[in-house]
Amino acid sequence: MPRTLDPELRRALAARIHYYNEMGIYDFYRRPVSVHTQEVAVPIAVDEQDIAVSINPESGEQMSPRKSAAVAAPVALEREENIFEVIALKPEQSVSDPVRALKIIREDLGDCTRCVLHKQGRKQIVFGVGNPKAELMFVGEGPGADEDEKGEPFVGRAGQLLNNMIKAMGIEREQVYIANIVKCRPPGNRQPERDECATCSPFLMRQIGVVKPKVIVALGATAAKTLLAMNASMIQLRGRFYDFRPAGVRSNDRNWDGCKLAVTYHPAFLLRDPRQKGEAWKDLQMVMKELGLKAPKQNT
């Protein structure tokens, strides 16, 4: 008899299945794991159509089912245990202080060598910065040269523009939390590869689960597509809120069930094409309304 996955685990599986589908992989199986108790491999039925909708139920964007996907989870005869819930447990979940929880994630990340970026010229890992209890979080693509040098996201020219955008919203940089999809500088500031995003983004998801923002602003297409696990143009992605919960992560706060996510242009893109600043301001005004923020009055 198929077992029902809870919505959070379904979302995590949806994001992963969508990623592999784009790579042309459609069949998924989990090998039985040997433990002391006798086990049998019980298939967990995964309805691709249902999971596709769970990625973004309002967008209407769905995966095209090609082959049935099933995951076999080991089930002890004495007690049934959902392996996906075990995998989702993170060490920071037992900590109530967000500063300490973020430190645990950073320590877990270590001197990361999980993808090729660690051997392609990065000087240091750029983890994240800001208020660990921020209501507003900005997520960019990846560190640039200045960020790699200083170890802090958005400190170069694009960072200065982001600071101005934040001030225009009536708040200060110190009041928000800022991070990136990948934490190592891609060589030549190139766009991160899909496997690099997939390897690094689980740490970002854990950061989001600790900060528990009310709104996330995805800066640019790479951040938006990775967080939403969907492939669409900026025109299609902007202008609305998405219901978002970090994939594969449970918050230790039962009152936090995810947040709103908005998409706007990356500050680096706005430096290249200043004509789009007006459109970005519309996106930020939408966020301001959601958070009850008012722009500071201009001195006359």
N, C-alpha and C positions, 0 to 999 in steps of 0.2 A: 504493500500500500504506500503510495507516494507520501512523503513528509512535506509539510508546509513550512516554507521559510518565512521568518518575520520580515517586515518591510526593509529594515536596515540591512540585513544580510542579503536580501534580494537586490537592493541597490548596489551593494558591493560586487555581487556576482554579475549584475547587469553591466557595470562599467568594465569589468574584466572580460566578459564574453564579447562585448561590443569591440573592445580593443583587439582581441584575437580574431574576430570575424573580419575586421578590416585587413588583417594580415592573411586572410584566406583559410583560417583554422576554424573548423566548425564542430569537431567532435572532442569531447572532454571526458576523461575518465580518471578516477583516483584509485591507485592501487591500495589494496587492503594493507593495513599496518599491523605488524605482529606485536601483541601485548601478552601479558601473563594470562588474561582471561580468554576463553574461547571466543572467536569473533566470526562474523559472517559479513560479507560485503553487501550492503543493502543500497540499491540505486536510489538516488534522490532525483525524482523527475523534475526537470527544469522546463517550464513552458516558455519557449523563446519569445512568442508573441507577447505574453504577459510581461516578461522581463523587459522587453524592448520598450513597452509603454512606460514601465516604471522608471526608466532613465529620465524621461521628461514627459509626463503624461499630457501636458498642455501643448507641446510643440507638434505632436502628431508624427514626429520623426521616429520611424521604427526600423529595426533590422529586418532584412529579408530572410525568413527562415529557409534554410537549405537542407540541413540534416538535424535530426534530433540530438540534443545535447543532454548528457546525463553525467552525474558525478556520483561515484560510489563511495560512501563513507563507512568506515569500520564501526560496527555497533556491537558492543559487548552484550552477551546474552543476559548478564545479570542486571545491567542498567544501560539504557540508551543515552548516548551523549552526542550532542550536536557539535561536530568538529569545527564548524565554521564559527560558532560562538567562542570556542576555545582559542581559535586563531585570532579572533578580534580583540581578545583581552590584551591590554598594554600595561606596562609597569607604572606609568604615570596615573593610571586610573585610581590607584589607591591613595593618591596625594591630593589634598584639597587646595593647597597653595599653588596658584598657577605659575609663579616664578620658579618654584622648585620643580613643578611638573615639566616646564619647558627645559629646565636644566637636565632633567632625566632624559628627555628626548635628544637633547644635544649630545649628552654622553653616550647614548645608544648609537647615534650617528657616527661618533668617533672621527677618526681621520679617514673618512669614507673612501673606499676603493671599489665600490659596488658597480660602477660603470666606467667607461673609458675616459670620462672627463678628468679623472684624477691624474692621468698620465699625459694630458694634453696641454700642460702649461699653467694650470691653476696654481695660485700662490696659497690660497686658503679657502676654507669653506665659509660661505656667507649664509648664516642660519636664519636670522630674522631679528627685528628690532621693534621696540615700541611698548605700548601699554599692554600688559598681559591680561587685562580685563577690558580691553577695548570693545566698544560697541561697533566700531567700523574697522574693517580690515581690507588692506589693499594687497593684491597678489599679482606680481609681474611675471616676466618670462624667465630671466636668469641674470646673474651678475655681469656687469661690464668690467672694463679695465680699472676704473676708479673704485668700484665696489670690491673687486678682487684684491686691490691694494689695501683698502681700509677695513675690509671684513664686515661691511654694513651695506644693506641694500639701498639703492637709490640715493647715492651721494654725489653722482656726477651731474652733468647738465640736465639729463632727464630727471634726476632726483630733485634738482632745484625747481624745475617746472612742477613736479608733483607737490613739492612743498607749497608752491604758490596756489595750486589747485585746492589743496587742503585748507589753506588760509582763507581762500575765497568762500569756502563752505562754512566759515565761522569757527573753525577749530584749529588746533595746533598739531604739528607732526607727532609730538609726544603723547597725544591723546589716542592715536590710532596704532594699529599693529601692521607692520609691513614685512612681506616675505616674497619669495619667488617659487616658481614651479621646480626649478633645479637650483641647487645650492653651490655649484661650481661654474666658473666662467667657461662657456664654450669657446674654443679657439677662434680668434678673429671676430668675436661677438656674433657668431653665426646662430641661427635658430636651433634650439635643442632638438635632437632626434627623438622620435617617438619612444624608443626603448630607454633613453635617458630620462625622459619625463616619467615613464612608467616605473622606473627604478627609484627615482627620487621623490615622487609625489606622495607616497605613503607617509613620509615624515612630515610633509606639509599638512596632510589630512590630520595627523596627530596633533600638530600645532593648532589647527582650527578647532579640534575637539577640546583643547585646553583653554584657548582664549574665549571660545563660545561667543563670537560676535553676533550682533543683530543683522548686520549687512556686510557682505563681501563685495568688493568691486574688483572684477577681473580686468586687468590692464592688458589689452591686446588679445589677438586671436589665439595664440598658444596657450595662454592662461585660461581663457574661456573654454576652449575645446577640451583641455585636459580636465578641468574641474567639472564640466558638464558631461564629459564622455560623449560628445556629439560633434559632428563635422558640419559646420555651416559657416557662411560668410559673416563678416562683421555687421553688414546691413541687416541680416536675418537675426543676429544674436542681440543687437542693441535694442533699447527702447522698451524693455519690459523686465520684470523681476522673475527669477526662477526660484522655486523652493529647493533648498540645498541642504544636504547633510553629508559630512565627510565620509567617503566610501571606506568601509572596513574598520570604522572607529565608533566606539560607543562613548558618549560623554558620561562622566560620573555625576553629572547634574541632571536629575530627572526632569527638571523644569526646562531644560534646554533640549529642544527637539529639532534643531537645525536652524537655518537662517535664510534670509533673502539674499539672492546673488544678482548683481547687475553687471553689465559688460560695457566697457568704454574703450577708447583708443589708448594705446600705450603712449606715455609722454615722449618717448623717443620718436614715435611716428608723428606726433604733433609738432615736434621740432623740425621735422622734415617737411611737413605740410601744415603750416599754421592755419590754413583755411578751415581745418576741421576742429579748431578749438571751440567754436560755437556749438558744434554738435556734442563735443565732450562735456561742455558746460550743461547742456540739456540733460545728459545722463546723470551728472552730479546733482543737479537740481531735483531729479527724481529721487535720488538717495537722500538728499536733505529733507525732503518732504516726509519720507518714510521714518527718518530719525528725529524729526521735529527740530531741525536745525534752521537757522536764519543767517543769511549772509550779513557780514558786518556793514554798517552804514558807511558810505563814502564821505570823506571830508570835503566840504565845498569851500 
